[in-house]
Amino acid sequence: MDVNVKPTEMNAQPVHMATKEFILRAENLRAYYGSFLAVKDVNLGIKPKSITAIIGPSGCGKSTLIRCFNRMHEVVRGARVDGKVLLDDQDIYAPGIDPVNIRCRIGMVFQKPNPFPTMSITENVVAGLRLTSVMSKRSEMDEVAEKCLRQAALWEEVKDKLKQSGSSLSGGQQQRLCIARALAVQPEVILMDEPCSALDPIATLKIEDLMRNLAKDYTIVIVTHNMQQAGRVSDMTAFMMMGDDRAGGLVEYGQTHQIFTNPKNKRTEDYITGRFG
């Protein structure tokens, strides 16, 4: 895969990004919690129908960054964003843009599986659709639920217990249920914030296999502390770390193979090889 984006140093000038190459772009992105600058001057382009891994030490702003990608960051009291996040060249922070619509187009799967405990498996899948769609017929909802559960590689495991609570499933199944729920609103991008950190190795491999399959049709951005996971599943890798001012910044971005075998920045090499972090 040819990449026209050169690795970006912290506090570097914006990288010129050919629009047609990227579905999602951050330009001079800064994220604040009150007066505290948590993420500083990130310029990053996400390629469509690929998996981008964001790696780096704890506290360097990885989760904050992806929460900026679908306007979840602003849900935190006192949080704000400067700069731009462009989805298909449209600034998602521009006046008049509906954040609910953005969160449908850019879905999110969180670190801890969070099925709604009072809802059945089917109801969990279509919960977001009920809020955002005119679709109301039970038969239509059931069709969507089955389709998404199949996409999430969960249908065969739950097809005989669709009326049971979503919280009755195992941890790995719950995470795939949450992925099915994200898929139901037909997103263009799926953000995953350490989706396997609470799962055992077998469940983790199932999620990784699922990500590779989903990347045929969706764009995926994953935050992970697991270097092996980033190497296994991602096409592109972005490495972040905290600067002297405690703000997280992008150190290097490139093809995963290049980042892991021939990083351009010494800090990337030190992190990948376990010298710190």
Backbone torsions as a table, in degrees:
resi	resn	phi	psi	omega
1	MET	NA	122.1	179.4
2	ASP	-80.5	137.2	-179.1
3	VAL	-123.9	127.8	179.6
4	ASN	-97.0	-1.0	-179.4
5	VAL	-92.8	120.4	177.2
6	LYS	-81.7	150.6	178.1
7	PRO	-53.2	140.8	-174.6
8	THR	-106.9	126.5	175.8
9	GLU	-81.8	152.9	174.2
10	MET	-57.9	136.4	178.9
11	ASN	67.5	15.1	179.4
12	ALA	-75.4	165.9	175.1
13	GLN	-70.1	155.7	-179.6
14	PRO	-56.3	140.2	175.9
15	VAL	-84.2	135.1	176.2
16	HIS	-68.2	125.0	-175.9
17	MET	-121.1	119.2	177.4
18	ALA	-66.4	119.7	-171.4
19	THR	-54.0	-43.3	-173.9
20	LYS	-65.8	-16.8	-179.6
21	GLU	-78.1	-22.6	-167.7
22	PHE	-125.1	139.7	174.1
23	ILE	-90.1	-28.1	-175.7
24	LEU	-138.1	132.3	-178.6
25	ARG	-137.5	140.1	169.6
26	ALA	-107.5	133.0	179.8
27	GLU	-127.3	117.2	179.6
28	ASN	49.7	42.0	-173.4
29	LEU	-77.5	128.4	173.8
30	ARG	-127.2	138.3	178.8
31	ALA	-124.7	133.2	-177.2
32	TYR	-120.3	149.2	163.4
33	TYR	-115.6	101.0	-171.7
34	GLY	63.5	-124.6	178.8
35	SER	-90.7	-6.6	-177.8
36	PHE	-82.1	124.8	177.3
37	LEU	-85.4	112.4	-175.5
38	ALA	-96.0	-35.2	179.6
39	VAL	-131.8	131.8	-169.3
40	LYS	-124.8	121.7	166.6
41	ASP	51.6	51.7	178.9
42	VAL	-87.5	128.6	172.8
43	ASN	-123.0	115.4	-170.1
44	LEU	-152.7	134.7	176.4
45	GLY	-115.4	130.8	-178.7
46	ILE	-103.5	122.9	-178.4
47	LYS	-77.0	143.1	-179.9
48	PRO	-69.6	148.8	176.5
49	LYS	50.5	52.4	177.8
50	SER	-146.8	172.1	175.3
51	ILE	-115.5	122.9	176.0
52	THR	-110.1	123.8	176.7
53	ALA	-97.4	136.8	173.4
54	ILE	-112.0	118.2	-175.7
55	ILE	-121.5	165.0	177.6
56	GLY	150.6	166.2	-178.3
57	PRO	-61.9	160.6	175.7
58	SER	-58.9	140.1	175.8
59	GLY	85.0	6.4	-177.0
60	CYS	-92.1	4.0	173.0
61	GLY	98.4	13.1	-177.0
62	LYS	-62.1	-51.3	-178.3
63	SER	-67.6	-38.4	176.8
64	THR	-60.1	-41.9	-179.2
65	LEU	-59.4	-50.5	-175.9
66	ILE	-71.4	-25.3	175.3
67	ARG	-69.2	-24.0	173.5
68	CYS	-72.0	-24.5	-175.7
69	PHE	-69.5	-20.5	177.8
70	ASN	-132.8	24.3	174.9
71	ARG	63.7	27.0	171.4
72	MET	-79.4	-25.2	-178.3
73	HIS	-60.2	-38.3	-175.0
74	GLU	-71.0	-10.9	177.6
75	VAL	-68.6	-27.1	178.5
76	VAL	-72.7	132.2	-178.1
77	ARG	-60.2	129.1	178.3
78	GLY	83.9	-3.9	-178.8
79	ALA	-82.7	147.2	177.8
80	ARG	-153.8	166.6	-176.6
81	VAL	-131.3	138.0	168.4
82	ASP	-114.2	158.0	-178.0
83	GLY	91.6	-162.1	-175.3
84	LYS	-128.9	148.1	164.5
85	VAL	-126.0	118.5	-175.3
86	LEU	-110.3	126.1	173.6
87	LEU	-109.2	113.6	-174.5
88	ASP	51.1	44.4	176.0
89	ASP	72.4	4.7	177.1
90	GLN	-102.9	126.4	179.7
91	ASP	-72.5	115.5	-175.7
92	ILE	-71.1	-12.4	178.1
93	TYR	-100.7	7.3	179.6
94	ALA	-67.7	152.1	178.0
95	PRO	-56.4	139.4	176.5
96	GLY	88.2	-7.2	178.9
97	ILE	-79.1	129.4	-178.6
98	ASP	-80.6	115.0	-179.2
99	PRO	-63.2	-29.0	178.2
100	VAL	-64.3	-41.9	177.0
101	ASN	-63.2	-40.9	178.2
102	ILE	-61.7	-41.1	-178.3
103	ARG	-72.6	-16.9	170.5
104	CYS	-78.2	-41.4	-178.2
105	ARG	-74.6	-28.7	178.1
106	ILE	-124.0	93.4	-176.5
107	GLY	-80.0	167.5	-179.7
108	MET	-139.6	138.9	173.0
109	VAL	-118.2	126.3	-171.6
110	PHE	-91.0	169.9	-177.4
111	GLN	-59.2	-47.3	-180.0
112	LYS	-100.2	126.4	178.2
113	PRO	-54.0	135.0	-175.3
114	ASN	-133.5	57.4	174.1
115	PRO	-65.1	151.0	178.1
116	PHE	-75.6	116.6	-169.8
117	PRO	-67.1	-25.1	-178.6
118	THR	-89.3	-0.1	-178.7
119	MET	-107.1	150.8	175.0
120	SER	-72.0	172.5	177.7
121	ILE	-58.8	-47.1	179.2
122	THR	-61.6	-45.3	-178.7
123	GLU	-63.4	-35.1	177.3
124	ASN	-60.9	-43.7	-176.8
125	VAL	-63.2	-41.9	-172.6
126	VAL	-97.3	9.5	-176.1
127	ALA	-57.8	-48.2	179.9
128	GLY	-67.4	-34.4	-179.4
129	LEU	-65.7	-36.3	178.9
130	ARG	-61.5	-32.8	-177.2
131	LEU	-82.4	-24.7	-170.1
132	THR	-116.8	-3.3	-172.4
133	SER	-125.6	154.0	174.7
134	VAL	-81.2	-7.3	-179.9
135	MET	-62.3	125.3	-177.1
136	SER	-133.8	-18.0	-178.4
137	LYS	-68.0	135.7	-178.7
138	ARG	-59.7	-39.1	-178.7
139	SER	-63.8	-38.4	178.8
140	GLU	-66.9	-42.6	178.8
141	MET	-62.0	-42.2	179.8
142	ASP	-63.6	-38.4	178.4
143	GLU	-64.1	-43.1	178.7
144	VAL	-64.2	-43.1	-179.7
145	ALA	-60.2	-45.1	179.7
146	GLU	-64.1	-43.9	-179.2
147	LYS	-59.4	-45.7	-176.6
148	CYS	-71.9	-36.3	176.2
149	LEU	-65.7	-34.6	174.9
150	ARG	-67.5	-43.8	178.4
151	GLN	-60.6	-34.1	-179.6
152	ALA	-86.8	9.8	178.3
153	ALA	55.1	39.7	-178.0
154	LEU	-121.9	-15.2	-172.5
155	TRP	-55.2	-49.3	-176.1
156	GLU	-62.7	-26.2	-178.5
157	GLU	-84.5	-20.8	-173.5
158	VAL	-124.9	-0.7	-171.7
159	LYS	-60.9	-21.9	-179.7
160	ASP	-97.7	4.4	-179.2
161	LYS	-141.3	40.6	-175.0
162	LEU	-66.8	-20.7	-179.4
163	LYS	-89.7	-5.1	177.2
164	GLN	-74.3	159.7	179.1
165	SER	-63.9	142.0	176.7
166	GLY	-61.0	-28.4	-179.2
167	SER	-76.9	-4.4	178.0
168	SER	-80.6	-10.1	-178.1
169	LEU	-81.0	164.1	175.0
170	SER	-69.6	168.1	-178.5
171	GLY	-57.5	-46.3	179.9
172	GLY	-64.7	-38.7	177.7
173	GLN	-67.7	-39.2	177.9
174	GLN	-61.4	-39.4	179.9
175	GLN	-66.4	-40.2	177.0
176	ARG	-67.6	-32.2	174.4
177	LEU	-63.1	-41.1	178.3
178	CYS	-66.4	-34.2	175.2
179	ILE	-66.4	-42.4	176.8
180	ALA	-60.5	-39.1	178.3
181	ARG	-63.6	-40.5	177.1
182	ALA	-65.3	-36.6	-178.2
183	LEU	-70.1	-25.9	-172.8
184	ALA	-61.6	-29.7	-179.2
185	VAL	-91.0	10.6	174.6
186	GLN	57.4	61.4	179.6
187	PRO	-74.3	161.8	172.4
188	GLU	-92.9	-31.5	-178.0
189	VAL	-129.9	141.5	175.7
190	ILE	-121.6	121.2	176.1
191	LEU	-96.3	133.8	-179.9
192	MET	-127.1	116.8	-177.3
193	ASP	-99.4	96.2	-178.1
194	GLU	47.3	57.0	-172.2
195	PRO	-68.1	-13.6	-176.1
196	CYS	-112.4	3.8	-172.6
197	SER	-64.1	-25.7	-178.6
198	ALA	-101.7	10.1	-173.1
199	LEU	-109.2	155.8	175.8
200	ASP	-77.5	167.5	-174.9
201	PRO	-57.8	-37.6	-179.0
202	ILE	-66.8	-46.1	178.5
203	ALA	-64.6	-35.7	178.7
204	THR	-62.0	-44.2	179.6
205	LEU	-64.3	-34.2	177.5
206	LYS	-65.0	-41.8	178.3
207	ILE	-65.6	-40.5	179.1
208	GLU	-64.1	-43.6	176.3
209	ASP	-60.3	-40.6	179.4
210	LEU	-62.8	-43.1	179.1
211	MET	-59.3	-44.3	-179.6
212	ARG	-61.7	-39.5	178.3
213	ASN	-67.9	-42.7	-178.3
214	LEU	-66.1	-29.5	-178.2
215	ALA	-65.7	-11.7	174.2
216	LYS	-68.7	-25.4	-175.8
217	ASP	-123.6	-16.7	-175.1
218	TYR	-129.9	159.1	172.3
219	THR	-95.9	129.9	-175.5
220	ILE	-122.4	134.0	172.7
221	VAL	-121.5	123.1	-176.2
222	ILE	-122.6	132.0	168.9
223	VAL	-92.3	129.4	179.8
224	THR	-148.8	144.7	171.2
225	HIS	-93.9	-7.9	-174.6
226	ASN	-89.7	104.8	-177.8
227	MET	-62.0	-39.2	179.3
228	GLN	-62.9	-39.9	178.7
229	GLN	-64.0	-45.7	178.3
230	ALA	-58.3	-42.3	179.5
231	GLY	-66.9	-33.5	-177.7
232	ARG	-75.5	-42.4	-166.3
233	VAL	-104.8	-22.4	-168.0
234	SER	-94.9	153.2	173.1
235	ASP	-92.2	-38.1	-178.9
236	MET	-125.9	149.7	177.9
237	THR	-133.8	134.5	174.4
238	ALA	-113.7	128.0	179.1
239	PHE	-106.4	126.8	178.9
240	MET	-117.4	152.0	169.5
241	MET	-153.9	165.8	-176.7
242	MET	-84.9	137.1	176.6
243	GLY	-87.3	-177.6	180.0
244	ASP	-63.2	-25.0	179.2
245	ASP	-87.9	8.1	178.4
246	ARG	72.2	7.0	175.3
247	ALA	-89.9	137.5	177.2
248	GLY	-78.9	140.7	179.0
249	GLY	-141.8	162.9	178.5
250	LEU	-81.1	123.2	179.3
251	VAL	-93.8	-46.0	-176.5
252	GLU	-154.7	145.1	-179.6
253	TYR	-142.9	131.7	179.3
254	GLY	-176.3	-172.0	176.2
255	GLN	-60.1	141.6	-177.0
256	THR	-56.8	-42.7	-179.2
257	HIS	-59.8	-42.1	-179.6
258	GLN	-68.0	-43.1	-179.4
259	ILE	-60.6	-39.2	-175.0
260	PHE	-87.0	-20.4	-177.8
261	THR	-112.7	-26.5	-177.1
262	ASN	-147.7	61.5	-178.6
263	PRO	-64.0	146.7	-178.3
264	LYS	-83.4	-24.7	-174.0
265	ASN	-109.6	135.9	-178.2
266	LYS	-60.7	-34.9	179.3
267	ARG	-65.8	-36.9	175.6
268	THR	-62.8	-47.0	179.6
269	GLU	-59.6	-43.4	-179.2
270	ASP	-62.9	-38.3	180.0
271	TYR	-71.9	-46.0	-178.8
272	ILE	-60.9	-37.3	-177.1
273	THR	-88.6	2.5	175.0
274	GLY	82.6	16.6	-179.4
275	ARG	-74.7	-21.6	171.3
276	PHE	-155.4	169.0	176.4
277	GLY	95.9	NA	NA
